[in-house]
């Protein structure tokens, strides 16, 4: 197949003509749109029914609440991917429930800051919120089931071929053929290099090479082609696309961005140009998520400080009695985006001087640790003053644990992407901690594993994940590896 300069040059005119067209399109299915419309209708209708049955009217405040709910539901559900059709029933219901909880928290926050929550009936709102949760999940399962049956009975498969035999091609084969919602059916793959000896990719065969792709398209009645070549083959990709323009097939490029070291990657569009975020903080990529995380952090931190105040007063008294020095220990640590913050802790050691500014981690049977210090370190009670950091906004309840500045300087040159853990607010607890990586990290391997969990948390961050980590944290405190 010829993918020379002349062919490439001929494409410049057509590309410039189409520059004003959007390159990222919303491929929303009719099923997803129907479900969104149904949930909006259900939310508005049930609010009207419950309000009318109790008040025998529908006051203006409830009308405003209906409008805010409709707008918020559309935005939150779309951003959270509630109706992503590759989801199963359980995952879809969990995603739907978490999105509705986010919406309720948002409405509660709006009512709090506008001081209008008192004008609404608690009975109406609680009944409405609980009913919507049940009805929306039932509706989702019903529509998903009917859609599945319809596709199985009346759906038509779309013959698909993949150009490439690498990891992306294999991932596409497995994902497309397992996804019951998509019509795509991978018939086989095409190798891009003559020296490629691969015969199968996943559970499909390699049908041939690029030199006979036209014959393969006709032989297998191919309607769609995915280009899954490595990024260094960009010239070849351009040539393949040009040569397939007259074959009346859909051509889709699946860039192998996963060969890069990604952090919270995403795709969006600016002025018709697709932008792929390779490294982005989840707190800057979604303002709504940042606000919701902040509300949850400060609300829980304030409640926790009030409830735990007797315990904290007792600990403060015991720390003061244990040895001369302040009750609290404040240490410079790196926070969000690498900014230095003061992290609060109950002092668990006797006052001592660090040699040459070196920060030595506490070890088992460390003579510097006091009796009360040993207890509060083992139970992580020494971390409770960091609830003050959460109220200040310098820390979160959940996130990568902040390390001392000296530790960061030491490990940053020894562990790949170590400092990338600062792309989100540090937390009192985190994914690494509930998986057993708490306390001293006396080897590089242990610190690497902790960083691996921290980056995994950043890549998969959600409010639901924060809640799961908070629930699992008390069990992790039983670990015997904390000094």
N, C-alpha and C positions, 0 to 999 in steps of 0.2 A: 504494500500500500504506500502511495506517495504522499508524504506529509511535508514536502519541501517548502522553500521560501515563497514561491509564487502563490501557492495555495493560501499560505498564512497571510500574505500581503493582501490578497483579494478579500479577506474577511474584514479588514479595517473599516471599509466604508459602511458595511452593514452594521458593524458594532457601533460606530459613531451615530448612525441614524437611530438606533434603538437605545441610545444612552439614557433617554428620558423615561424609559419604561422601568417599572419596578422589577428588581431581580429577585427579591424575596417575596413570595406569595403565601397567603394563608390558605392551606389546603384543608379547610374545615369541611367535614362531611355533613350531609343533611341530618344524619343521626345526632351528631354533636349539637348542631344548631337547634334541633327539635328538643333536645334535653335541656339546653339553656333556657329556651322559651318556656318549656314546661315548668322548670324550677322557679322562674320569675313569676309565672302565673300562679303557681301554688303558694309561693311566699306572700304575694299581694292578696290573694283570695282568702287564705286562712287568717291573715291579720284582720281583714275586713270582717270575716265571719265571727271571730272571737270577740272583736271589739263591739260589733253590733249586738251580739247575744248578751253582753254584759251591760253595755251603756245605752243600747237602743239608739245609737247614733254613731257617726264616724267623724270625730272632732278633727279640726285642722292639724293638730299636732301629730295625729296618727297618719294623716295624709302625707305630711312631710316625711315621717318615718318610712312610709311606703316608698316614696321617691328615692330617698337615700339608700334604702335596702336594695332596690332594683339596680341602681347605678353601681353600688358597691359589689353586689353579687356578680354582675357581669364582669367587672374589672378583676375582682379577686379570683373568681372561678377560672377565668381565662388565663390569668398569670400563673395560677397554681397547676394548670394542666389537668383540671378535674375530669374532663371528658376525653382524656387521651385513650384512644380506642385499643391500644395494645395491652391495656390493663385488664386483669381478671376481675372477677366480682369482688373479692375480698380487698384487693389493693385499690380498686376503684372506690369502694365504700369508705375505706380509710382516708383516701385523698379527699373525697367529698365531705366527710365529717370534719376533717381538720380545716378545710376551707370555710365551712359554715361556722366553726368555732372562731376562726379569725374574724369573720364578719361580725359575730356577736361581740367579740372584744372591741372591735372598731366602733360599733354602735354604743357600747358602754362608755368608751373613752369620749366619744362625741357628746354623750349625755352628761358626762362628768364636767368637761371643760365649758360646756354651754349652760350648766346648771339647770338643765331641763328634765333630768331623770325623774324628779318628784311628780311631774304632771302625768306620768304614765302609770297605769295599773300594773303592779308586779305580777298579779295573777294572770293577766292577759299576756304579758311579755314572756313569762316562763312557760305557759302552756303553748304559746306560739312557737317559741324556740325549740322546745322538745318535739312538738308535732312535726315541724319542718324537717328536723333531723331524720325522723322515722320515714316520713312520706317521700323525701328526696331520695333516700337510699332504696326504698321499694321501687320508686319510679326508675332509678338508674338500673337496677337489676332487671326489671321488666323490659325496658326498652333495649337493653343490651342483649337479653335472651331472644327477644323477637327479631332483632337485627341479625343476630347470629343464625337463627333458623332461616331467615329470609335469604341470607347469603349462601347458606348450605344448599337451599332448594333451588334458588333462581340465579345465584351469582355465577359469573363467568370468569374463568381464569385468564390472566393476561400473560402470554409467554414472554419470559424475560431471559436475557443473556448478560453475563458479567464479563467485562474485559479486565483481566488481571487474575492472579492466582495467589496473592499474598494474604496477609492477615485480615485486611479490610474486606477483600473478596470473600474470604471464608465467613467473616462475621455477617456479611450481607446475605450469603446463601442461607445460613442458619436462621437469621432474623426474618427474612422475607418469607421463607417457606413455612415457618412456624406461626407467623402472624395471620390469624384467621380473618382479621378485618380487612387486610389488603388483598386485592385481586392478583397481585404479582406472584407468578410461579416460575422460579428459576429453572430453566431447562438445562443449562450448562454454562461453562466458562470458556473464555478464549485467552490463550497465553500471548503476551506481548513480545516475548523474545524467543528466538529459535532455539537457544541453548537451554531454555526452561524445559525440564524433563517431568514436570508435574503432570500426573494423569487424572487426579481427582481433587476436588476442592469441596470439603464438607462431604455431603452425600450426593454430589453431582459430578459428572465427568467433564474433563477438558475436551471440548469438541474440535479444537484446532487452533490455528494461529491467526494473526491479524490479516495475513495475506489472502485468506479465503473467507473473510467475515461476511462478504456479500452473499456468497453461496449458502453460508450457515443461516443467515437471516431468512432467506427464501425457503430453505429446507425445513426449518422449524417454525416458520411463520412468526418470527420474533416481532413483538410490538414495542418493546422497551429495552433499552440497553443502559446498564450502569457501568461507568468507567471508574475502576478501582485501582488506579495505577499510583505508584509513589510520587511524591511532590516533585522530585527531581526530573520526572518525565513530563514536565509541563509542555514542552514543544511537541512531544508525541501526542499528548492529550488534545492540543489545539488542532493538529493535523487530522486525528481520528474524528473529531467533531465535524470538521469541514467535509471530510469524505463521506460522512453519513447523512449529510443534509438532504440528499435526494433519495434516501431509502425509506422515507415515511415512517420512521420510528422515533419514539421519544428517547432522547439521550440525556442522561443524568450523571453528573460528576460527583463522586463520593471522595473528597480529598482526604488523604491519609494524615490528618492533623494529629492523630494519636501517636504518631512516631515522635512527636515533640513532648517535652515535659510540661504538661498543662496544669493550670490551677483555676478551678471554677470557670471553665470555658463556656462560651455561649456564642450565639449568632444573632446579629441584629442588622438593621439597615439604616443608612443615613444618605439622603438624597439619591436613592436608587442604587446605592453601592452596598453590597453585603460586607459586613465587618465581622470577623471572627476574633473573639476575645480569647487569647491564649493564656493570659494571666490577669485576673481581675478579682478584687475583693467582693465577696457576696453582699457586703453592706453598702457598697457604692453602686452595684449593678441593679439593686432593687430598693428604691426609697421606701416603698410600702413595707417591705420585709424588715428594713432597718428600724422603722418606726414601731412596728409590731413587736420586734425583739426588745427594743428599749422599754416599751410599755410593760411587757411581761417581766423583764429584769427588775425594773424599779418597783413594780407592784409586789412581786414575791419577796424582794429584798426588804421592803418596808415591813411587810407582815412578819417575815422571819425575825427581823431585829426586835420587834415588839414581843413576839412569842418566846424568843430565846434570851431576852434581857435578864431574867433571873440567873440562868446558867452563866451568861457572860459576866455578870457582876461577881458571881462566886469565883469564876476562873481568874478575874482581874485581882480579886482579893488574895487568892492563893499564889499568883505570880508575884505580887508585891511582897508577900511573906517569904518567898523561896530564896531570893537573893537580892542584893542591892541593884537598882536600875529601874528603868521605866516599865510600865505594864505592857505598852505596845512597842513592837519592833517594826520600823519602817525602812524598807530597802528599795533602792533604785532598780527598777526592772523595765524591760522594754514592753510597751503596750502596742496598741493599734498603729499600724504603719511605722513601727520602730520608734515611736515617741517614748521618751523616758518618763515613767510614772512612779509615784510612791505607793508601794503595796503594803497594806496594813496586815499585821499578824500579832497574836499574843506572843510575848517574848518567852521562849522555851529554853534559852541557854543563859548561862552566866555571861556577864559582860566580858569581852575579850578583844584583843587586837588582832586584825588580820595581817599576815606577813606580806609586805610589798604589795598591798592592795588586793591580794589573792582572796577569793571567796571559796572557802573549803566547805564542801557539802557535809551535812551531818551523816555519821555512820553509826552502825550498831554499837552499843556500849560506849558511845562518845562521851568522854568525861565532862564536856562542856554543857551537856543537857541536864537540867534540874529534874527533880522527882516529878513535880507537876508538869514540867515540860515534856517528859517521856509519855505521860498519860495523854496530854492534849495533842501531841504529835501523832501518836498511834491512832487516835480516834478522829484526827483532823479537826478537832475543836479549835486548834490554833489558827485555822484559816477563817473562822467566823467573822473577825473584824473586816474581812474583805467585802462583806456586805455593804460596808461604808463606801468602799471603792465602787461598788455597783451603783449605789445611789448617786455618787459623784459623776458617774458615766465613764470612768476610766477603765472599768472592767465589766464583764458580763457574768451571769451565773454559769454559763457553759461556754467553753472555748479552750484553746490551747493554754496550758498552765504557763504563766510568765516566769521566765528564768532570770537569774541575776545577770546584770550587764557583763560581768566578767565571764560567766559561763557562755553567754552568746558569742563573745569575742573568741573564746577558745574553740567552740564547736563549729562556728560558721565556716572555718577553713577545712574542717574534717568531714562534714556531712553535707551531701548534696542537697540544695534547696532548703537548708536549715532555716534561714531567715524568712522564708516564704510563710512560715507559721504566724508571722506578724500581720498578715493580710486581713485578719479579723480580730476583734477584741479578745484579749486573754480572758480566761474564765476561772472560777473557783474550782470547778470540776470540768472534766472533758472526756472525750472518747478514749484517749489513752489511759486515763485513770480508771475507768470502769472495766478496762481490759487488763488490769493488773500492773500497769506501768506507773506506779506511784513511788514516792520516796526517792532514795538514792539511785542514781544512774552511774554506777561505778565503772561501766565499760562502754565503749563506743557503740557496741551492738545494741545495748539497751536504749541508749539515746536515739539511735537510728530508728528503732522500733517505735519509740514515742513520737518522733517526728513523722513517721509514716502514718500513724493514727491521726495526728494533728492535721496533716494535709488531706487525709481521707475525709475528715470532718469538714474541712473547708470546701472540698469539692462536692460534698453531699449535704451541705447545711440546709436545714429547714427548721421551722418552729416545732414540728413534730419530732424531729431528731433531738432537739433540746429537751423536750418533755421526757422522751425515753431515757436520756442520759441522767436527768434529774431523778427519775424514778429508780434507776439502777444504782445510783451513787451510794445510798445507804448500805447496800449489800457489799459493795467494793471496799467499804471501810473495815470489813472483817479480815482484809489481807494481813498477812503476817510479815510482809516485806517493808513495812513502813517504820521508820525509827523516829 
